[in-house]
Amino acid sequence: MSTSHGIVALVPMKANSSRVRGKNFRLFAGKPLFRWILDTLIEMEEIDRIIINTDARGILAHHGLVDSERVLIRDRKPELCGDTVSMNKVLADDIAAIDSKLYLMTHTTNPLLSAETIRRALTNLRASGAHDSLFSVNRHQTRFYKEDATPVNHDPDNLIPTQDLEPWYEENSNLYLFSRESFARTNARIGTSPLLYPTPPLESADIDDSTNWHMAEVLALSKMFVKTTLEYEKSNRNHL
C-alpha cells in the first residue's frame, strides 16, 4: 500500500461503452470527453492524486496521457472488466492499493462538473460532522406517477403548488465522497449515514446515451461561448 494521501480522486475509465461507442475518448466540444473532468481535477490543489482504473492504457497514451506525479493509471484486472461488474468492486481494488483519508469518485461522463462545486461538497461534508459519506443528487419538486398513472408523491384531488411538495432526490452519479472506513462498512461508495448534495442543474449531466451526449455538449459549448464573450468584453474595456 502506498503512503497515505489527504484526498485521492478515483476516475474509472473503460475502453468500450455499450450505448455510446468509445465515448470516453470521443471529441466532446473540442476535446476528448475524459479530459473535461480530468482537467477539472488537476486544477484542484486539494486533490493529492488522481487514479484512473482502466483497460485502455494504450488509448490514453495515444491521447497523450501517461503516468505522472499526480496521475496514476492502474491497469484494470481482467476479472473486473465488463459491463456487468459492480463499480464498487473496481473501487475496492483501488482503495486496497492506494491509501487516503478521503476518496473522491467521479466519472468521465460528468464533463460539466466544476471545481467550485466539488470544493463546496468537500466543505459541506467536513462541516456536517454527522455524515460518513456524500453523494450528489438532483433535487425535484414535481408530481410523479407510476406507469399506470397512480400518483406517487401527491394527491390529485388536493392539488398544492409544486413548490410546496416534499422534495425528492435522484442520485445523479456525478460525485461521491467517502473514507476507507465508510466503504468498509457497506462495501460501497455510499456509507451508512450519507449526506445528499444537490449539484447545480447545469453541471449535473451524466452522459449515458446519445441524447445525454448532445444535450451536455450543447451546454458545454454554451458555457464556452459565454466565457469567451465575457473575456472579449473585458479585454475591450481594458483598452478603452
Secondary structure, 3 states (H helix, E strand, C coil): CCCCEEEEEECCECCCCCCCCCHHHCEECCEEHHHHHHHHHHCCCCCCEEEEEECCHHHHHHCCCCCCCCEEEEECCHHHCCCCCCHHHHHHHHHHHCCEEEEEECCCCCCCCCHHHHHHHHHHHHHHCCCCEEEEEEEECCCCECCCCCECCCCCCCCCCHHHCCCEEEEEEEEEEECHHHHHHHCCCCCCCEEEEECCHHHCCCCCCHHHHHHHHHHHHHHHHHHHHHHHHHHHHHCC
